[in-house]
Amino acid sequence: MYVHRTIESYLKKGTGNFPVLLVTGARQVGKTTLLKHLAKANRRYVTLDDPLTRSLAKEDPSLFLQRFPPPVLIDEIQYAPEIFPLIKIAVDRDRKPGLFWLTGSQKFHMMKHVSESLAGRVAIIDLPGFSRRERSGVKACHEPFIPGGKSLDQRIATSPPLSLKALYRLIWRGGFPEMALREEMDANLFFSSYVQTYLQRDVRDLANVGDEMTFFRFLRAVASRTGQILNYEHLSRDANVSQPTAKRWLSILRASGCVYLLEPWHSNVMKRMIKSPKLYFTDTGLCSWLLEWTSPETLEAGSMSGAMLETWVINEIIKSYQNAGIRPPLYFYRDKDKREIDLLIIRDGEIHPVEIKKTASPSRRDIKHFSLLDKSPLEFGTGALICLIENPLPLTESSMAIPAGML
């Protein structure tokens, strides 16, 4: 049964304004299912996963487009970049919107061809995994998350309670459709197959991996650092690879949608802030599997429970912006005295500080570092402490505690 995605309205807007629509994202997040549902019977479908079709697209792209004329959905376009110049010629000849729908899982090299051939002709949309609201059937909220105003009011009004056990089950299973929607899907079977497929189809070609176990060890080292400041020296040491290799491999993980780097916020009047980003795995289920947490209960009771909660919250907020077609205006604060604010949301000249804590007893002490923003040139917006309470609770005149389940 098809489950509607929040991003559908933005996809329709994109294809109504551009001749080419490109949907990117990590493998298995539902790109093909989503576009095939929206296309119904009005659009041809062809996948370049098929070796014969891929061979035709690479060796004779002109004949390929004659055989599969628009409107057409071409799946896994990265396997035949030779098609891009021919698509450019076709859309320049007939500038109708929605001629070509494309999907791609390897942004690392693909975007170079897109920018060279389709600049100004393509709407590029990144599809995340399922959000908590999508997977649980809660009414979709099309407004990106802000800790105040009508967006928060809508979330509060449409969010049923979420217990600690249920929350960590969401975190442990993650947002891939197969894991989010099929309770009978075995986590170990899915994620072990996913990693093997990912290694064999994507990483081997892009990263020149000679020893798959070395890359798997690197994946685990990255997963163990979710929610932490990125330090290439420590990462390369623990993975037993050189720093240049660690940087190249991490860039591939980032381009393929496996990790997200949250950049630090800088201000000229606040010069003591660090410049290294924070690293987050984009799927907490995959991250949990890599770190060998065998159940939601062991994860919740373990040493990574706080970091995994933070990772999940950050990802839910990122998805709220991606599903609205907005680049996430998200940063974090950390100065050289190690004073930190987990998240800063900057919109319309306002800065909204957010702390994330695994506590059901929030207090003003948890948001004490919000005062560090008093020197900021931006106007101070509503702040939030996202935690495990059952109902929203005011902490100060400008900040409140929000249940994690209301994201």
C-alpha positions in Angstrom: 0.0 0.0 0.0 1.4 3.4 -1.0 2.0 5.9 1.8 1.8 9.5 0.8 4.9 11.6 1.2 4.9 15.2 2.5 7.2 16.3 -0.3 4.6 15.4 -3.0 3.2 18.9 -3.3 6.7 20.4 -3.8 7.5 17.8 -6.5 4.4 18.8 -8.3 5.4 22.4 -8.2 8.9 21.5 -9.5 7.6 19.5 -12.5 5.1 22.2 -13.3 7.8 24.8 -13.7 10.8 22.9 -15.2 11.1 20.5 -18.2 13.4 18.2 -16.1 12.8 17.0 -12.6 15.7 15.2 -10.8 15.0 13.4 -7.5 18.1 12.5 -5.6 18.7 10.8 -2.3 20.2 7.7 -0.6 19.4 4.3 -1.9 16.1 2.7 -0.8 14.5 6.0 0.4 11.6 5.5 -2.0 12.5 7.7 -5.0 11.2 5.3 -7.7 8.0 4.4 -5.7 7.1 8.0 -5.2 7.6 9.1 -8.8 5.9 6.0 -10.3 2.9 6.7 -8.0 2.7 10.4 -9.2 3.2 9.4 -12.8 0.5 6.7 -12.8 -0.1 5.6 -16.5 0.7 9.0 -18.0 4.5 8.5 -18.3 6.8 5.8 -19.6 9.1 4.2 -17.1 12.6 2.8 -17.8 15.4 1.8 -15.4 19.1 1.9 -16.1 19.6 -0.9 -13.5 18.8 -3.2 -16.5 22.1 -4.0 -18.1 20.7 -4.1 -21.7 18.9 -0.8 -21.3 21.9 0.8 -19.7 24.1 -0.4 -22.6 21.8 1.2 -25.1 21.7 4.5 -23.2 25.5 4.6 -23.0 26.4 3.5 -26.5 23.6 5.1 -28.5 21.8 7.7 -26.3 20.0 9.2 -29.3 18.4 5.9 -30.1 17.6 5.4 -26.4 15.6 8.7 -26.3 13.8 7.7 -29.6 12.8 4.5 -28.0 11.7 6.1 -24.7 10.5 9.6 -25.7 9.1 12.1 -23.1 7.1 12.2 -21.0 9.4 9.6 -19.4 10.7 8.5 -16.0 14.4 7.4 -16.2 15.5 5.6 -13.1 19.2 5.6 -11.8 20.3 8.2 -14.4 23.9 8.2 -13.0 24.7 5.0 -14.9 24.4 6.7 -18.3 25.7 10.4 -18.1 25.9 10.2 -21.9 22.1 10.9 -22.0 22.4 14.4 -20.4 23.4 16.3 -23.6 20.6 14.7 -25.5 18.1 15.6 -22.8 19.3 19.2 -23.1 18.7 19.2 -26.9 15.3 17.7 -26.4 14.1 20.2 -23.8 15.5 23.2 -25.8 13.5 22.0 -28.7 10.3 21.6 -26.7 10.3 23.7 -23.5 7.2 22.1 -22.0 7.4 21.4 -18.2 7.6 17.9 -16.9 9.1 16.2 -20.0 11.8 14.2 -18.1 11.7 12.8 -14.6 15.0 11.4 -13.4 16.2 9.7 -10.3 19.8 9.3 -9.1 21.5 7.8 -6.0 25.1 8.9 -6.7 25.4 12.6 -6.6 29.2 12.5 -6.3 29.8 12.6 -10.1 26.3 13.0 -11.4 25.9 16.6 -10.4 28.8 17.7 -12.6 27.0 16.4 -15.7 23.7 18.0 -14.5 25.3 21.4 -14.0 27.1 21.2 -17.3 24.1 20.1 -19.4 20.9 21.1 -17.6 21.6 24.3 -15.8 18.3 26.4 -15.7 16.3 23.5 -17.0 16.1 21.1 -14.0 14.5 21.2 -10.6 16.7 19.2 -8.2 14.9 17.8 -5.2 16.5 15.6 -2.5 14.2 13.0 -1.0 14.9 12.0 2.7 13.8 8.9 4.4 10.4 8.7 6.1 9.7 11.2 8.8 8.0 10.2 12.0 4.8 11.8 10.8 4.8 10.0 7.4 5.6 6.6 8.9 3.0 6.8 11.7 0.1 8.2 9.6 0.0 11.5 11.6 -1.3 14.4 9.6 1.5 15.9 7.6 2.8 19.3 8.5 4.0 21.2 5.5 5.6 24.0 7.5 9.2 23.5 8.4 10.0 23.3 12.1 10.3 26.5 14.1 10.0 26.4 17.9 7.1 28.8 18.0 4.3 30.2 15.9 1.7 28.4 13.8 4.1 25.6 12.7 4.6 24.5 16.3 0.9 25.0 17.1 0.0 22.7 14.2 2.5 20.1 15.3 1.2 20.1 18.9 -2.4 19.8 17.7 -1.8 16.8 15.5 0.7 14.8 17.6 -0.4 11.9 19.7 1.7 11.0 22.7 4.9 9.0 22.1 6.3 6.8 24.9 10.0 6.4 25.6 9.8 2.8 24.3 8.0 3.8 21.1 10.4 6.7 20.5 13.5 4.4 20.7 11.8 1.9 18.5 11.4 4.6 15.8 15.1 5.5 16.3 16.3 1.9 16.2 14.4 1.0 13.0 15.2 4.3 11.1 13.5 5.9 8.2 14.0 3.6 5.2 10.6 2.6 3.8 11.2 -1.1 4.2 12.1 -0.7 7.9 9.7 2.1 8.7 6.5 0.6 7.2 7.1 -3.2 7.4 7.3 -4.3 11.0 8.0 -7.9 9.9 11.2 -6.8 8.1 14.2 -8.1 10.0 16.6 -5.3 10.8 19.8 -7.4 10.6 18.8 -8.8 7.2 17.8 -5.5 5.7 20.8 -3.5 6.9 23.4 -6.1 6.1 22.0 -6.4 2.6 21.9 -2.7 2.3 25.5 -2.2 3.2 26.6 -5.0 0.9 24.7 -3.5 -2.0 25.9 0.0 -1.2 29.5 -1.2 -1.1 29.3 -3.2 -4.3 27.2 -0.7 -6.4 28.4 2.7 -5.3 31.5 2.8 -3.2 33.7 0.4 -5.1 33.6 2.6 -8.2 33.7 6.0 -6.5 36.2 5.4 -3.7 38.6 2.8 -5.3 38.0 0.6 -2.3 40.4 -2.4 -2.5 39.5 -3.9 0.9 35.7 -3.8 1.6 36.4 -4.6 5.3 38.5 -1.5 5.6 35.6 0.6 4.3 33.2 -1.2 6.6 35.4 -0.4 9.5 35.4 3.3 8.4 31.6 3.2 8.2 31.5 2.0 11.8 33.9 4.6 12.9 31.8 7.3 11.3 28.6 5.9 13.0 30.2 6.0 16.4 30.8 9.7 16.0 27.2 10.7 15.2 26.4 13.9 17.1 30.1 14.8 17.5 32.5 17.5 16.2 34.2 16.1 13.1 37.9 15.4 13.7 39.6 13.8 10.7 42.7 12.9 12.7 40.8 10.8 15.2 38.5 9.3 12.6 41.4 8.2 10.3 43.3 6.8 13.3 40.3 4.7 14.5 39.5 3.5 11.0 43.2 2.8 10.2 43.2 4.9 7.0 45.1 8.0 6.0 43.5 11.4 6.6 43.2 12.1 2.8 41.4 8.8 2.4 39.1 9.6 5.4 38.2 12.9 3.8 37.5 11.4 0.4 35.4 8.6 1.8 33.5 10.9 4.0 32.7 13.2 1.1 31.3 10.1 -0.7 29.1 9.3 2.3 27.9 12.8 2.3 27.2 12.9 -1.4 25.3 9.6 -1.3 23.1 10.8 1.6 24.5 8.7 4.4 25.8 11.5 6.5 25.0 15.2 7.1 27.5 17.8 8.2 26.0 20.5 10.4 28.0 23.7 10.0 29.0 25.9 12.9 27.5 29.4 13.1 29.9 32.4 12.9 29.5 36.0 13.7 32.0 38.8 13.5 31.2 39.9 17.1 31.6 36.3 18.4 35.1 35.4 17.3 35.8 32.5 19.7 33.7 29.9 18.0 35.1 26.8 16.4 35.0 26.1 12.7 34.6 22.3 12.5 31.2 20.9 11.6 29.2 18.3 13.5 28.6 14.9 11.9 25.3 13.1 11.9 24.2 9.8 10.3 21.1 10.5 8.3 19.4 7.2 9.2 19.4 6.2 12.9 18.4 2.6 12.0 21.5 2.1 9.9 23.7 3.8 12.5 22.3 1.5 15.3 23.0 -1.6 13.2 26.5 -0.5 12.4 27.1 -0.1 16.1 25.6 -3.5 16.9 22.7 -2.3 19.1 20.5 -5.3 18.8 17.2 -3.9 20.1 15.5 -0.6 21.0 15.8 -1.5 24.6 19.6 -2.0 24.6 19.9 1.2 22.5 17.9 3.3 25.0 19.8 1.9 28.0 23.2 2.2 26.3 26.0 4.8 26.2 24.8 6.1 22.8 21.2 6.8 23.7 21.7 10.5 24.1 23.6 10.9 20.9 21.1 8.8 19.0 18.2 10.9 20.3 20.0 14.0 19.2 20.7 12.5 15.8 17.1 11.5 15.3 15.8 15.0 16.3 18.3 16.8 14.0 17.2 14.5 11.1 13.5 15.1 11.8 14.0 18.8 11.7 16.1 18.5 8.5 13.4 16.5 6.9 10.8 19.2 7.7 12.8 21.6 5.6 13.6 19.2 2.8 9.9 18.2 2.5 9.0 21.9 2.1 11.7 22.4 -0.6 13.7 24.7 1.6 17.5 24.4 2.3 17.8 23.7 6.0 19.0 27.0 7.6 20.5 25.0 10.5 23.8 25.5 12.4 25.2 24.9 15.8 27.1 26.9 18.4 30.3 25.9 20.1 33.0 28.2 21.4 36.6 27.5 22.5 35.4 27.3 26.1 33.3 24.2 25.0 30.0 26.0 25.6 27.6 24.6 23.1 24.0 25.0 21.7 22.9 21.9 19.8 21.1 23.7 17.1 20.5 27.2 15.7 17.6 27.8 13.3 18.1 31.1 11.4 15.1 32.3 9.4 13.9 35.8 8.5 16.6 37.6 10.5 15.7 35.7 13.7 17.9 33.1 15.5 16.1 30.2 17.3 18.3 28.2 19.7 17.4 24.5 20.3 18.8 22.1 22.9 18.2 18.4 22.8 18.3 16.4 26.0 17.3 12.9 27.1 15.4 14.1 30.2 11.8 14.2 31.3 12.5 16.8 34.0 13.6 19.9 32.0 14.8 23.1 33.8 16.2 26.5 32.9 19.7 25.1 33.6 19.3 23.1 30.4 19.1 26.2 28.3 21.6 28.4 30.2 23.8 28.8 27.1 21.0 30.5 25.2 22.2 33.7 26.8 25.4 33.5 24.8 23.4 34.7 21.9 22.7 38.1 23.5 25.7 39.5 21.6 24.3 38.2 18.3 23.5 40.8 15.6 20.3 38.8 14.8 17.1 39.2 16.7 16.5 36.5 19.3 13.6 34.3 18.3 11.7 31.6 20.3 14.0 28.9 21.8 13.3 25.3 22.6 14.4 22.4 24.7 13.4 19.2 22.9 13.2 16.4 25.5 11.0 13.5 26.8 8.2 15.4 28.6 4.6 14.5 27.7 3.3 18.1 27.1 4.8 21.5 26.1 6.1 23.5 29.1 7.2 27.1 29.2 10.7 27.5 30.6 11.2 31.3 30.2 9.4 34.1 28.4 11.1 33.2 25.1 11.8 29.5 25.5 9.8 26.3 26.1 10.3 22.6 26.5 8.8 20.5 23.6 8.2 16.8 23.6 10.3 15.0 21.0 7.2 13.2 19.7 5.8 16.5 18.5 8.3 16.9 15.7 
